[in-house]
Amino acid sequence: MSDVPDERRLMSDAAHRSWRAMRALVLDHDRRKEVSESLDMSLVRIKALLALAGEPMTMHELATRLSTDRPYTTLIVDDLEARKLLARNVHPEDKRAKMVSVTSAGQDVARRAERMLNEPPAALRALSTEQLKALDEILAQLARASAH
């Protein structure tokens, strides 16, 4: 009699527990709320700044990146432009399109948001060096597997 079904069930249970724990660690802590409150803007506005800090893009590209519709994207850009964090210019190759880019003030806010979002939670910092090394190796392996 084989123990394969039991082993598969145990592996499946462990995978489910691990996934729930990772989701809780990443999604359920208040880091995003802290960043939003600290910067006095919604998370979607922060996401827009972070996306545009990497590269200027058209309003359509930004809407796609944020998974928002065009009217809502316009409201986001209007607000960030009023805060002097973004600038809108005519697209150099398509006069009908607008290119959106971050200003130097927007770059500063994006860097601040990035630092805050990337600060490890206390529970992660409390792990031993060996535990962090093992976790880092496992996450790297998962990232490589997800890339395929």
Buried (B, 14 or more C-beta within 10 A) or exposed (E): EEEEEEEEEEEEEEEEEEEEEEEEEEEEEEBBEEBBEEBEBEBBBBBBBBBBBEEBBBBEBBBEBBEBEEEEBBEBBEBBBEBEBBBBEEBEEEEEEBBBBBBEEBBEBBEBBBEBBEEEEEEEEEEEEEEBEEEEEEEEEEEEEEEE
